[in-house]
Amino acid sequence: MKLNPEKVNIGLALVVAVLAGAALPALSQQATQSTTQSAQPAAQTPAPALPDAPVATAVFPNGPTVVMDTSMGRITCQFFQKQAPNAVANFIGLAEGTKDWTDPTTNKLMRHKKYYDGTTFHRVIPEFMVQGGDPTGTGTGGPGYAFDDEFDPNLNFDMPGRLAMANSGPNTNASQFFITELAQDSLNQHYTIFGQCDDSSVTVVKTIARVERDGNDKPLSPVVLQKVTIVREGEKIPPTPAPPAQPQQ
């Protein structure tokens, strides 16, 4: 039987069409999958975790309070007893007369005698600090001994009113102390901080720092530390002394 060429061509065309129609969905599906895959973001390698920044630990005053009644007003500070136990114990012992010391003028051993009462602020500098604790009033006197520094990395001169030990170099603390008027970052970890004074006390410090003084920053008229009182937990702050009576004219 002969095949009709026209019918054969028509048949082939139908087969090709059917095959092409079957292939289109598959190609369309592959194209869709390819597009979907290319639309997905490429997987990224997680960035390495950064180390945590060091967190400063807040340090709050603890222990007894010292009340310094001066000829220009009252200064009240609470000690950092945990951070500077030796400096605090030394100051309390000298203030209350329970610690022996050598008189820098006579070289006589003093017992049961309060050290700070009646001393002066021998060096005052505005916007910096006021310094005291020398019975000679010259900045060279002391109790006849020295003790080591006590530094806490979290306790610095980052605010006004820091009560700290004066020194002449590392581990030369004795009796002289100073109180800052402003933050003093340059002093950090060079001077033992052993107390924090309140805001009203900083005002008194500012007043003392602005008295007339000589070329060595010593007040021309003495600013006297009249009385030092240690107030322990549960004890009351002593009443503020009455101002001296003004002479009648």
VOZA-568919 format. One line per field, with one value per atom (N, C-alpha, C): residue in one letter; residue number from 1; x, y, z; atom name. Coordinates in nm, 2 decimals, padded with zeros to 4 digits. Layout:
// VOZA-568919
aa (a  ...)
i (NUM  ...)
px (X  ...)
py (Y  ...)
pz (Z  ...)
at (CA  ...)
END
This chain:
// VOZA-568919
aa (m  m  m  k  k  k  l  l  l  n  n  n  p  p  p  e  e  e  k  k  k  v  v  v  n  n  n  i  i  i  g  g  g  l  l  l  a  a  a  l  l  l  v  v  v  v  v  v  a  a  a  v  v  v  l  l  l  a  a  a  g  g  g  a  a  a  a  a  a  l  l  l  p  p  p  a  a  a  l  l  l  s  s  s  q  q  q  q  q  q  a  a  a  t  t  t  q  q  q  s  s  s  t  t  t  t  t  t  q  q  q  s  s  s  a  a  a  q  q  q  p  p  p  a  a  a  a  a  a  q  q  q  t  t  t  p  p  p  a  a  a  p  p  p  a  a  a  l  l  l  p  p  p  d  d  d  a  a  a  p  p  p  v  v  v  a  a  a  t  t  t  a  a  a  v  v  v  f  f  f  p  p  p  n  n  n  g  g  g  p  p  p  t  t  t  v  v  v  v  v  v  m  m  m  d  d  d  t  t  t  s  s  s  m  m  m  g  g  g  r  r  r  i  i  i  t  t  t  c  c  c  q  q  q  f  f  f  f  f  f  q  q  q  k  k  k  q  q  q  a  a  a  p  p  p  n  n  n  a  a  a  v  v  v  a  a  a  n  n  n  f  f  f  i  i  i  g  g  g  l  l  l  a  a  a  e  e  e  g  g  g  t  t  t  k  k  k  d  d  d  w  w  w  t  t  t  d  d  d  p  p  p  t  t  t  t  t  t  n  n  n  k  k  k  l  l  l  m  m  m  r  r  r  h  h  h  k  k  k  k  k  k  y  y  y  y  y  y  d  d  d  g  g  g  t  t  t  t  t  t  f  f  f  h  h  h  r  r  r  v  v  v  i  i  i  p  p  p  e  e  e  f  f  f  m  m  m  v  v  v  q  q  q  g  g  g  g  g  g  d  d  d  p  p  p  t  t  t  g  g  g  t  t  t  g  g  g  t  t  t  g  g  g  g  g  g  p  p  p  g  g  g  y  y  y  a  a  a  f  f  f  d  d  d  d  d  d  e  e  e  f  f  f  d  d  d  p  p  p  n  n  n  l  l  l  n  n  n  f  f  f  d  d  d  m  m  m  p  p  p  g  g  g  r  r  r  l  l  l  a  a  a  m  m  m  a  a  a  n  n  n  s  s  s  g  g  g  p  p  p  n  n  n  t  t  t  n  n  n  a  a  a  s  s  s  q  q  q  f  f  f  f  f  f  i  i  i  t  t  t  e  e  e  l  l  l  a  a  a  q  q  q  d  d  d  s  s  s  l  l  l  n  n  n  q  q  q  h  h  h  y  y  y  t  t  t  i  i  i  f  f  f  g  g  g  q  q  q  c  c  c  d  d  d  d  d  d  s  s  s  s  s  s  v  v  v  t  t  t  v  v  v  v  v  v  k  k  k  t  t  t  i  i  i  a  a  a  r  r  r  v  v  v  e  e  e  r  r  r  d  d  d  g  g  g  n  n  n  d  d  d  k  k  k  p  p  p  l  l  l  s  s  s  p  p  p  v  v  v  v  v  v  l  l  l  q  q  q  k  k  k  v  v  v  t  t  t  i  i  i  v  v  v  r  r  r  e  e  e  g  g  g  e  e  e  k  k  k  i  i  i  p  p  p  p  p  p  t  t  t  p  p  p  a  a  a  p  p  p  p  p  p  a  a  a  q  q  q  p  p  p  q  q  q  q  q  q)
i (1  1  1  2  2  2  3  3  3  4  4  4  5  5  5  6  6  6  7  7  7  8  8  8  9  9  9  10  10  10  11  11  11  12  12  12  13  13  13  14  14  14  15  15  15  16  16  16  17  17  17  18  18  18  19  19  19  20  20  20  21  21  21  22  22  22  23  23  23  24  24  24  25  25  25  26  26  26  27  27  27  28  28  28  29  29  29  30  30  30  31  31  31  32  32  32  33  33  33  34  34  34  35  35  35  36  36  36  37  37  37  38  38  38  39  39  39  40  40  40  41  41  41  42  42  42  43  43  43  44  44  44  45  45  45  46  46  46  47  47  47  48  48  48  49  49  49  50  50  50  51  51  51  52  52  52  53  53  53  54  54  54  55  55  55  56  56  56  57  57  57  58  58  58  59  59  59  60  60  60  61  61  61  62  62  62  63  63  63  64  64  64  65  65  65  66  66  66  67  67  67  68  68  68  69  69  69  70  70  70  71  71  71  72  72  72  73  73  73  74  74  74  75  75  75  76  76  76  77  77  77  78  78  78  79  79  79  80  80  80  81  81  81  82  82  82  83  83  83  84  84  84  85  85  85  86  86  86  87  87  87  88  88  88  89  89  89  90  90  90  91  91  91  92  92  92  93  93  93  94  94  94  95  95  95  96  96  96  97  97  97  98  98  98  99  99  99  100  100  100  101  101  101  102  102  102  103  103  103  104  104  104  105  105  105  106  106  106  107  107  107  108  108  108  109  109  109  110  110  110  111  111  111  112  112  112  113  113  113  114  114  114  115  115  115  116  116  116  117  117  117  118  118  118  119  119  119  120  120  120  121  121  121  122  122  122  123  123  123  124  124  124  125  125  125  126  126  126  127  127  127  128  128  128  129  129  129  130  130  130  131  131  131  132  132  132  133  133  133  134  134  134  135  135  135  136  136  136  137  137  137  138  138  138  139  139  139  140  140  140  141  141  141  142  142  142  143  143  143  144  144  144  145  145  145  146  146  146  147  147  147  148  148  148  149  149  149  150  150  150  151  151  151  152  152  152  153  153  153  154  154  154  155  155  155  156  156  156  157  157  157  158  158  158  159  159  159  160  160  160  161  161  161  162  162  162  163  163  163  164  164  164  165  165  165  166  166  166  167  167  167  168  168  168  169  169  169  170  170  170  171  171  171  172  172  172  173  173  173  174  174  174  175  175  175  176  176  176  177  177  177  178  178  178  179  179  179  180  180  180  181  181  181  182  182  182  183  183  183  184  184  184  185  185  185  186  186  186  187  187  187  188  188  188  189  189  189  190  190  190  191  191  191  192  192  192  193  193  193  194  194  194  195  195  195  196  196  196  197  197  197  198  198  198  199  199  199  200  200  200  201  201  201  202  202  202  203  203  203  204  204  204  205  205  205  206  206  206  207  207  207  208  208  208  209  209  209  210  210  210  211  211  211  212  212  212  213  213  213  214  214  214  215  215  215  216  216  216  217  217  217  218  218  218  219  219  219  220  220  220  221  221  221  222  222  222  223  223  223  224  224  224  225  225  225  226  226  226  227  227  227  228  228  228  229  229  229  230  230  230  231  231  231  232  232  232  233  233  233  234  234  234  235  235  235  236  236  236  237  237  237  238  238  238  239  239  239  240  240  240  241  241  241  242  242  242  243  243  243  244  244  244  245  245  245  246  246  246  247  247  247  248  248  248  249  249  249)
px (00.09  00.00  00.09  00.05  00.13  00.08  00.18  00.15  00.12  00.02  -00.01  00.09  00.18  00.28  00.21  00.09  00.03  -00.01  -00.07  -00.11  00.01  00.11  00.23  00.28  00.29  00.34  00.25  00.11  00.02  00.04  00.06  00.08  00.21  00.32  00.44  00.43  00.35  00.33  00.26  00.16  00.08  00.17  00.26  00.35  00.44  00.50  00.59  00.52  00.40  00.32  00.29  00.25  00.23  00.35  00.47  00.59  00.63  00.62  00.65  00.56  00.43  00.34  00.38  00.42  00.46  00.59  00.67  00.80  00.79  00.69  00.68  00.66  00.56  00.54  00.67  00.74  00.87  00.97  00.99  01.08  01.03  00.90  00.85  00.87  00.85  00.88  01.03  01.12  01.26  01.30  01.24  01.27  01.22  01.10  01.05  01.14  01.18  01.27  01.40  01.45  01.58  01.56  01.45  01.43  01.41  01.34  01.31  01.45  01.53  01.66  01.75  01.75  01.83  01.78  01.65  01.60  01.63  01.67  01.70  01.84  01.85  01.98  02.09  02.21  02.32  02.34  02.37  02.40  02.53  02.52  02.64  02.70  02.83  02.90  02.88  02.83  02.81  02.94  02.92  03.03  03.08  03.21  03.26  03.21  03.17  03.12  03.23  03.19  03.29  03.30  03.42  03.43  03.36  03.30  03.22  03.32  03.27  03.35  03.35  03.46  03.47  03.37  03.30  03.19  03.25  03.25  03.30  03.20  03.26  03.18  03.16  03.04  03.02  03.07  03.13  03.18  03.11  03.05  02.98  03.05  03.04  03.10  03.04  03.13  03.09  03.17  03.12  03.19  03.15  03.23  03.20  03.21  03.16  03.16  03.25  03.33  03.41  03.35  03.34  03.29  03.40  03.44  03.55  03.49  03.49  03.44  03.56  03.55  03.66  03.62  03.71  03.68  03.60  03.58  03.50  03.38  03.35  03.23  03.26  03.15  03.16  03.18  03.27  03.29  03.26  03.17  03.13  03.16  03.23  03.26  03.24  03.20  03.19  03.31  03.36  03.48  03.45  03.56  03.56  03.64  03.58  03.65  03.69  03.61  03.64  03.76  03.76  03.86  03.99  03.99  04.11  04.11  04.11  04.10  04.22  04.34  04.45  04.45  04.41  04.40  04.29  04.18  04.07  04.11  04.16  04.20  04.31  04.40  04.50  04.44  04.35  04.29  04.20  04.13  04.05  04.13  04.24  04.33  04.39  04.44  04.50  04.39  04.27  04.17  04.12  04.11  04.06  04.17  04.29  04.40  04.43  04.39  04.41  04.54  04.60  04.72  04.83  04.94  05.06  05.12  05.18  05.25  05.36  05.45  05.56  05.54  05.55  05.54  05.65  05.62  05.73  05.81  05.76  05.84  05.93  05.88  05.96  06.03  05.98  06.02  05.98  05.88  05.83  05.72  05.72  05.61  05.48  05.38  05.25  05.15  05.09  04.99  04.87  04.75  04.62  04.60  04.65  04.64  04.59  04.48  04.42  04.51  04.53  04.63  04.58  04.46  04.41  04.35  04.30  04.23  04.33  04.30  04.38  04.48  04.49  04.58  04.51  04.59  04.54  04.54  04.47  04.48  04.60  04.71  04.83  04.85  04.77  04.78  04.64  04.60  04.47  04.48  04.42  04.42  04.28  04.23  04.10  04.09  03.97  03.93  04.02  04.09  04.17  04.14  04.20  04.19  04.23  04.20  04.25  04.32  04.44  04.52  04.55  04.54  04.57  04.64  04.64  04.69  04.84  04.89  05.03  05.04  05.08  05.08  05.17  05.27  05.36  05.31  05.21  05.15  05.24  05.34  05.44  05.42  05.36  05.35  05.46  05.55  05.66  05.65  05.55  05.54  05.45  05.47  05.39  05.40  05.34  05.33  05.45  05.55  05.67  05.67  05.58  05.57  05.51  05.50  05.44  05.38  05.28  05.22  05.18  05.15  05.14  05.02  05.02  04.90  04.80  04.68  04.56  04.48  04.50  04.43  04.32  04.21  04.10  04.07  04.08  04.06  03.93  03.83  03.69  03.67  03.77  03.76  03.86  03.81  03.90  03.85  03.93  03.89  03.80  03.69  03.60  03.48  03.48  03.38  03.44  03.37  03.42  03.41  03.48  03.47  03.54  03.64  03.71  03.81  03.81  03.90  04.01  04.13  04.24  04.37  04.46  04.59  04.68  04.75  04.86  04.98  05.08  05.20  05.32  05.44  05.55  05.61  05.53  05.57  05.50  05.53  05.46  05.48  05.37  05.38  05.44  05.40  05.45  05.34  05.22  05.11  05.14  05.09  05.11  04.99  04.98  04.87  04.81  04.88  04.83  04.73  04.62  04.51  04.47  04.39  04.33  04.19  04.12  03.98  03.97  03.92  03.91  03.79  03.80  03.69  03.62  03.70  03.65  03.70  03.65  03.71  03.85  03.94  04.08  04.14  04.12  04.16  04.31  04.39  04.53  04.58  04.50  04.54  04.51  04.43  04.38  04.50  04.48  04.57  04.71  04.72  04.84  04.83  04.70  04.67  04.56  04.57  04.47  04.35  04.23  04.11  04.05  04.01  03.95  03.82  03.76  03.64  03.57  03.44  03.37  03.29  03.31  03.24  03.11  03.01  02.88  02.89  02.78  02.77  02.80  02.73  02.75  02.89  02.96  03.10  03.19  03.16  03.23  03.22  03.10  03.09  03.18  03.20  03.29  03.44  03.47  03.60  03.63  03.53  03.55  03.57  03.50  03.52  03.66  03.71  03.85  03.95  03.93  04.03  04.04  03.95  03.95  04.00  04.05  04.10  04.23  04.27  04.40  04.51  04.61  04.72  04.85  04.96  05.09  05.14  05.27  05.32  05.33  05.32  05.32  05.18  05.08  04.94  04.90  04.97  04.93  04.84  04.73  04.64  04.71  04.69  04.75  04.69  04.57  04.50  04.47  04.51  04.49  04.35  04.33  04.20  04.22  04.15  04.18  04.08  04.13  04.05  04.03  03.92  03.90  03.88  03.79  03.76  03.72  03.77  03.74  03.67  03.55  03.46  03.44  03.46  03.42  03.29  03.20  03.06  03.04  03.02  02.99  02.85  02.82  02.68  02.60  02.48  02.39  02.41  02.52  02.55  02.50  02.47  02.42  02.53  02.51  02.60  02.59  02.70  02.70  02.64  02.58  02.52  02.63  02.59  02.69  02.73  02.85  02.89  02.84  02.81  02.76  02.87  02.84  02.95  03.00  03.13  03.19  03.12  03.10  03.04  03.12  03.04  03.11  03.13  03.25  03.28  03.19  03.15  03.05  03.13  03.07  03.13  03.08)
py (-00.12  00.00  00.12  00.21  00.34  00.44  00.51  00.61  00.74  00.81  00.94  01.04  01.10  01.20  01.31  01.36  01.47  01.43  01.30  01.25  01.23  01.18  01.15  01.29  01.39  01.52  01.57  01.56  01.60  01.53  01.40  01.31  01.35  01.38  01.42  01.55  01.64  01.77  01.76  01.67  01.65  01.59  01.49  01.43  01.54  01.62  01.73  01.82  01.86  01.95  01.89  01.76  01.70  01.70  01.66  01.65  01.79  01.89  02.03  02.07  02.04  02.08  02.01  01.89  01.82  01.87  01.93  01.98  02.11  02.19  02.33  02.34  02.26  02.26  02.23  02.13  02.09  02.20  02.27  02.38  02.49  02.52  02.63  02.60  02.47  02.44  02.45  02.41  02.43  02.57  02.65  02.80  02.86  02.82  02.87  02.83  02.71  02.66  02.74  02.76  02.83  02.98  03.04  03.18  03.19  03.09  03.09  03.07  02.98  02.96  03.08  03.15  03.27  03.38  03.38  03.49  03.47  03.35  03.32  03.39  03.46  03.52  03.41  03.45  03.35  03.33  03.21  03.19  03.26  03.33  03.41  03.35  03.36  03.30  03.40  03.36  03.45  03.52  03.65  03.73  03.69  03.69  03.65  03.74  03.69  03.77  03.85  03.98  04.07  04.05  04.07  04.05  04.16  04.13  04.22  04.33  04.46  04.57  04.56  04.59  04.58  04.68  04.63  04.71  04.76  04.89  04.95  04.92  04.88  04.85  04.97  05.01  05.13  05.11  05.21  05.20  05.31  05.27  05.36  05.37  05.49  05.51  05.40  05.36  05.26  05.28  05.25  05.27  05.40  05.44  05.56  05.69  05.80  05.93  06.02  06.11  06.21  06.34  06.42  06.55  06.64  06.73  06.83  06.97  07.02  07.16  07.25  07.34  07.43  07.57  07.66  07.80  07.87  07.79  07.84  07.76  07.66  07.58  07.43  07.35  07.21  07.13  07.03  06.94  06.80  06.73  06.59  06.49  06.38  06.28  06.14  06.05  05.91  05.83  05.75  05.67  05.56  05.52  05.40  05.30  05.24  05.16  05.02  04.97  04.84  04.86  04.97  04.99  05.04  05.12  05.17  05.15  05.03  05.01  05.06  05.06  05.11  05.27  05.33  05.48  05.52  05.45  05.49  05.47  05.35  05.32  05.42  05.46  05.56  05.69  05.74  05.87  05.87  05.76  05.75  05.75  05.67  05.66  05.79  05.87  06.00  06.10  06.10  06.19  06.17  06.05  06.02  06.01  06.01  06.00  05.86  05.76  05.62  05.57  05.64  05.60  05.69  05.63  05.71  05.78  05.89  05.97  06.05  06.09  06.17  06.32  06.40  06.55  06.59  06.64  06.68  06.80  06.87  06.99  06.95  06.87  06.84  06.70  06.61  06.47  06.39  06.44  06.37  06.28  06.16  06.06  06.11  06.11  06.16  06.04  06.03  05.92  05.98  05.93  05.97  06.12  06.17  06.31  06.31  06.39  06.40  06.48  06.43  06.48  06.60  06.59  06.69  06.82  06.81  06.93  07.04  07.16  07.28  07.29  07.19  07.21  07.30  07.33  07.42  07.36  07.43  07.39  07.47  07.41  07.48  07.50  07.44  07.46  07.45  07.56  07.57  07.62  07.55  07.59  07.59  07.70  07.71  07.61  07.55  07.45  07.32  07.30  07.19  07.12  07.17  07.10  07.19  07.14  07.20  07.09  07.12  07.02  07.06  06.96  06.98  06.85  06.85  06.73  06.74  06.87  06.89  06.98  06.93  07.01  07.13  07.13  07.24  07.35  07.31  07.40  07.44  07.36  07.39  07.30  07.18  07.08  06.98  06.99  06.90  06.81  06.84  06.77  06.64  06.55  06.43  06.36  06.24  06.17  06.08  06.08  06.00  05.86  05.83  05.70  05.71  05.60  05.60  05.46  05.46  05.33  05.33  05.21  05.18  05.24  05.26  05.30  05.19  05.23  05.14  05.19  05.12  05.17  05.06  05.12  05.03  05.08  04.99  05.03  05.09  05.07  05.12  05.25  05.30  05.42  05.52  05.63  05.73  05.87  05.97  06.11  06.16  06.09  06.12  06.21  06.26  06.35  06.44  06.55  06.64  06.58  06.63  06.59  06.46  06.42  06.30  06.34  06.26  06.27  06.17  06.22  06.13  06.17  06.07  06.09  06.16  06.27  06.33  06.25  06.26  06.18  06.25  06.20  06.25  06.15  06.05  05.94  05.81  05.71  05.58  05.53  05.49  05.43  05.52  05.65  05.74  05.81  05.74  05.80  05.82  05.92  05.95  06.01  06.14  06.21  06.32  06.37  06.48  06.42  06.50  06.46  06.58  06.56  06.67  06.63  06.74  06.72  06.79  06.73  06.79  06.87  06.97  07.06  07.02  06.96  06.91  06.77  06.71  06.58  06.61  06.51  06.53  06.40  06.37  06.24  06.22  06.33  06.31  06.25  06.25  06.19  06.04  05.99  05.85  05.75  05.67  05.56  05.61  05.73  05.79  05.83  05.85  05.89  05.81  05.76  05.67  05.75  05.72  05.78  05.70  05.77  05.70  05.76  05.85  05.91  05.99  06.02  06.10  06.20  06.33  06.44  06.48  06.53  06.56  06.70  06.73  06.85  06.98  06.99  07.11  07.12  07.01  07.02  07.06  07.03  07.07  07.23  07.28  07.42  07.49  07.43  07.48  07.47  07.36  07.34  07.45  07.49  07.59  07.73  07.75  07.88  07.88  07.77  07.77  07.79  07.73  07.73  07.87  07.96  08.10  08.21  08.17  08.27  08.32  08.44  08.50  08.41  08.39  08.30  08.35  08.30  08.34  08.26  08.28  08.22  08.07  08.01  07.87  07.81  07.89  07.85  07.84  07.90  07.89  08.01  07.99  08.10  08.21  08.34  08.44  08.45  08.42  08.41  08.26  08.20  08.06  08.01  07.90  07.83  07.71  07.71  07.62  07.50  07.38  07.26  07.25  07.30  07.32  07.19  07.10  06.97  06.87  06.75  06.63  06.53  06.49  06.39  06.27  06.15  06.03  05.98  05.97  05.92  05.78  05.69  05.55  05.52  05.40  05.37  05.37  05.43  05.44  05.56  05.63  05.75  05.87  05.98  06.10  06.20  06.27  06.37  06.48  06.53  06.64  06.77  06.85  06.97  07.06  07.14  07.24  07.34  07.37  07.47  07.61  07.68  07.82  07.91  07.99  08.08  08.17  08.21  08.29  08.42  08.47  08.60  08.71  08.80  08.92  09.03  09.09  09.19  09.31  09.36  09.47  09.60  09.68  09.81  09.92)
pz (00.00  00.00  00.00  -00.09  -00.10  00.00  00.06  00.15  00.08  00.12  00.05  00.12  00.03  00.09  00.17  00.12  00.20  00.34  00.34  00.47  00.56  00.50  00.58  00.64  00.56  00.61  00.72  00.70  00.80  00.93  00.92  01.04  01.11  01.04  01.10  01.17  01.11  01.17  01.30  01.30  01.43  01.54  01.50  01.60  01.66  01.56  01.61  01.70  01.67  01.75  01.89  01.89  02.02  02.10  02.04  02.12  02.17  02.08  02.12  02.23  02.23  02.34  02.47  02.46  02.58  02.64  02.55  02.60  02.67  02.62  02.68  02.82  02.88  03.03  03.10  03.05  03.12  03.12  03.00  02.99  03.08  03.08  03.16  03.31  03.35  03.49  03.53  03.43  03.46  03.47  03.38  03.38  03.51  03.56  03.68  03.80  03.80  03.91  03.91  03.78  03.77  03.82  03.78  03.83  03.98  04.03  04.18  04.25  04.20  04.26  04.26  04.14  04.13  04.21  04.24  04.32  04.47  04.51  04.65  04.68  04.80  04.83  04.85  04.81  04.83  04.98  05.02  05.16  05.20  05.32  05.37  05.49  05.50  05.62  05.73  05.85  05.96  06.00  06.03  06.07  06.21  06.23  06.36  06.47  06.58  06.69  06.75  06.77  06.83  06.98  07.04  07.18  07.25  07.37  07.45  07.50  07.49  07.55  07.70  07.76  07.91  07.97  08.07  08.14  08.27  08.29  08.41  08.53  08.64  08.76  08.84  08.87  08.95  09.09  09.15  09.28  09.37  09.47  09.56  09.69  09.76  09.89  09.99  10.08  10.18  10.30  10.42  10.54  10.61  10.71  10.78  10.70  10.77  10.71  10.79  10.72  10.79  10.77  10.88  10.88  10.92  10.83  10.85  10.86  10.98  11.01  10.99  10.89  10.86  10.89  10.89  10.92  10.80  10.69  10.58  10.55  10.64  10.62  10.64  10.63  10.66  10.53  10.54  10.43  10.48  10.41  10.46  10.34  10.38  10.28  10.33  10.25  10.29  10.23  10.31  10.27  10.17  10.10  10.02  10.10  10.20  10.29  10.23  10.14  10.07  09.97  09.91  09.80  09.86  09.97  10.03  10.18  10.22  10.37  10.45  10.40  10.47  10.49  10.37  10.38  10.47  10.47  10.56  10.70  10.73  10.87  10.92  10.83  10.87  10.91  10.82  10.84  10.97  10.99  11.11  11.23  11.23  11.35  11.38  11.28  11.31  11.35  11.29  11.33  11.47  11.51  11.65  11.75  11.71  11.81  11.86  11.78  11.82  11.76  11.67  11.60  11.64  11.67  11.71  11.59  11.61  11.51  11.57  11.48  11.53  11.49  11.58  11.55  11.46  11.34  11.25  11.29  11.39  11.44  11.55  11.64  11.76  11.76  11.66  11.65  11.77  11.84  11.96  11.92  11.98  11.95  12.02  11.95  12.00  12.01  12.13  12.15  12.21  12.16  12.21  12.18  12.07  12.03  11.89  11.87  11.74  11.65  11.53  11.44  11.36  11.31  11.21  11.27  11.39  11.45  11.46  11.40  11.41  11.30  11.21  11.09  10.99  10.88  10.78  10.64  10.55  10.41  10.35  10.33  10.29  10.14  10.06  09.92  09.85  09.78  09.72  09.58  09.49  09.34  09.28  09.24  09.18  09.06  09.05  08.95  08.95  09.07  09.08  09.22  09.33  09.45  09.57  09.69  09.81  09.89  09.95  10.02  10.16  10.25  10.39  10.45  10.59  10.66  10.70  10.70  10.74  10.86  10.98  11.10  11.09  11.00  10.99  10.89  10.81  10.72  10.60  10.58  10.47  10.35  10.37  10.26  10.27  10.37  10.39  10.51  10.59  10.72  10.71  10.80  10.80  10.94  10.95  11.08  11.11  11.02  11.04  10.99  10.90  10.84  10.70  10.63  10.49  10.47  10.38  10.35  10.20  10.15  10.01  09.95  09.81  09.74  09.73  09.71  09.69  09.57  09.46  09.34  09.30  09.26  09.21  09.07  08.97  08.83  08.80  08.89  08.86  08.95  09.02  09.10  09.05  08.99  08.93  08.96  08.92  08.94  08.83  08.81  08.70  08.75  08.87  08.92  09.03  09.06  09.16  09.30  09.40  09.54  09.58  09.50  09.54  09.65  09.76  09.87  09.85  09.84  09.81  09.89  09.89  09.96  09.87  09.93  09.86  09.88  09.78  09.80  09.73  09.75  09.68  09.59  09.55  09.46  09.50  09.43  09.46  09.60  09.66  09.80  09.90  09.90  10.00  10.07  10.08  10.15  10.30  10.36  10.51  10.57  10.57  10.64  10.55  10.45  10.37  10.27  10.25  10.16  10.08  09.98  09.90  09.85  09.82  09.77  09.64  09.54  09.40  09.39  09.31  09.27  09.15  09.05  08.93  08.90  08.80  08.75  08.70  08.74  08.70  08.65  08.52  08.47  08.47  08.47  08.47  08.61  08.71  08.84  08.85  08.76  08.77  08.79  08.89  08.92  08.96  09.01  09.06  09.21  09.26  09.39  09.45  09.57  09.63  09.67  09.61  09.64  09.76  09.86  09.98  10.03  09.96  10.00  09.89  09.91  09.81  09.89  09.86  09.93  09.86  09.93  09.87  09.80  09.73  09.65  09.73  09.85  09.93  09.98  10.00  10.04  09.92  09.80  09.68  09.67  09.71  09.71  09.81  09.92  10.02  09.97  09.90  09.84  09.74  09.66  09.56  09.63  09.74  09.82  09.87  09.93  09.99  09.88  09.76  09.65  09.60  09.63  09.57  09.67  09.78  09.87  09.81  09.86  09.81  09.86  09.77  09.80  09.75  09.79  09.75  09.63  09.59  09.47  09.49  09.61  09.63  09.65  09.62  09.63  09.78  09.87  10.01  10.04  10.11  10.15  10.23  10.20  10.27  10.41  10.43  10.56  10.58  10.69  10.71  10.70  10.63  10.63  10.72  10.83  10.94  10.94  10.95  10.97  11.12  11.17  11.31  11.38  11.32  11.39  11.29  11.31  11.22  11.31  11.26  11.33  11.24  11.29  11.22  11.27  11.17  11.20  11.14  11.23  11.19  11.16  11.10  11.07  11.20  11.19  11.30  11.39  11.37  11.45  11.37  11.44  11.38  11.35  11.24  11.20  11.31  11.36  11.46  11.40  11.49  11.44  11.39  11.29  11.23  11.34  11.35  11.45  11.42  11.52  11.50  11.44  11.35  11.30  11.41  11.40  11.51  11.52  11.64  11.67  11.60  11.54  11.47  11.58  11.58  11.68  11.66  11.78  11.77  11.73  11.65  11.61  11.70)
at (N  CA  C  N  CA  C  N  CA  C  N  CA  C  N  CA  C  N  CA  C  N  CA  C  N  CA  C  N  CA  C  N  CA  C  N  CA  C  N  CA  C  N  CA  C  N  CA  C  N  CA  C  N  CA  C  N  CA  C  N  CA  C  N  CA  C  N  CA  C  N  CA  C  N  CA  C  N  CA  C  N  CA  C  N  CA  C  N  CA  C  N  CA  C  N  CA  C  N  CA  C  N  CA  C  N  CA  C  N  CA  C  N  CA  C  N  CA  C  N  CA  C  N  CA  C  N  CA  C  N  CA  C  N  CA  C  N  CA  C  N  CA  C  N  CA  C  N  CA  C  N  CA  C  N  CA  C  N  CA  C  N  CA  C  N  CA  C  N  CA  C  N  CA  C  N  CA  C  N  CA  C  N  CA  C  N  CA  C  N  CA  C  N  CA  C  N  CA  C  N  CA  C  N  CA  C  N  CA  C  N  CA  C  N  CA  C  N  CA  C  N  CA  C  N  CA  C  N  CA  C  N  CA  C  N  CA  C  N  CA  C  N  CA  C  N  CA  C  N  CA  C  N  CA  C  N  CA  C  N  CA  C  N  CA  C  N  CA  C  N  CA  C  N  CA  C  N  CA  C  N  CA  C  N  CA  C  N  CA  C  N  CA  C  N  CA  C  N  CA  C  N  CA  C  N  CA  C  N  CA  C  N  CA  C  N  CA  C  N  CA  C  N  CA  C  N  CA  C  N  CA  C  N  CA  C  N  CA  C  N  CA  C  N  CA  C  N  CA  C  N  CA  C  N  CA  C  N  CA  C  N  CA  C  N  CA  C  N  CA  C  N  CA  C  N  CA  C  N  CA  C  N  CA  C  N  CA  C  N  CA  C  N  CA  C  N  CA  C  N  CA  C  N  CA  C  N  CA  C  N  CA  C  N  CA  C  N  CA  C  N  CA  C  N  CA  C  N  CA  C  N  CA  C  N  CA  C  N  CA  C  N  CA  C  N  CA  C  N  CA  C  N  CA  C  N  CA  C  N  CA  C  N  CA  C  N  CA  C  N  CA  C  N  CA  C  N  CA  C  N  CA  C  N  CA  C  N  CA  C  N  CA  C  N  CA  C  N  CA  C  N  CA  C  N  CA  C  N  CA  C  N  CA  C  N  CA  C  N  CA  C  N  CA  C  N  CA  C  N  CA  C  N  CA  C  N  CA  C  N  CA  C  N  CA  C  N  CA  C  N  CA  C  N  CA  C  N  CA  C  N  CA  C  N  CA  C  N  CA  C  N  CA  C  N  CA  C  N  CA  C  N  CA  C  N  CA  C  N  CA  C  N  CA  C  N  CA  C  N  CA  C  N  CA  C  N  CA  C  N  CA  C  N  CA  C  N  CA  C  N  CA  C  N  CA  C  N  CA  C  N  CA  C  N  CA  C  N  CA  C  N  CA  C  N  CA  C  N  CA  C  N  CA  C  N  CA  C  N  CA  C  N  CA  C  N  CA  C  N  CA  C  N  CA  C  N  CA  C  N  CA  C  N  CA  C  N  CA  C  N  CA  C  N  CA  C  N  CA  C  N  CA  C  N  CA  C  N  CA  C  N  CA  C  N  CA  C  N  CA  C  N  CA  C  N  CA  C  N  CA  C  N  CA  C  N  CA  C  N  CA  C  N  CA  C  N  CA  C  N  CA  C  N  CA  C  N  CA  C  N  CA  C  N  CA  C  N  CA  C  N  CA  C  N  CA  C  N  CA  C  N  CA  C  N  CA  C  N  CA  C  N  CA  C  N  CA  C  N  CA  C  N  CA  C  N  CA  C  N  CA  C  N  CA  C  N  CA  C  N  CA  C  N  CA  C  N  CA  C  N  CA  C  N  CA  C  N  CA  C  N  CA  C  N  CA  C  N  CA  C  N  CA  C  N  CA  C  N  CA  C  N  CA  C  N  CA  C  N  CA  C)
END
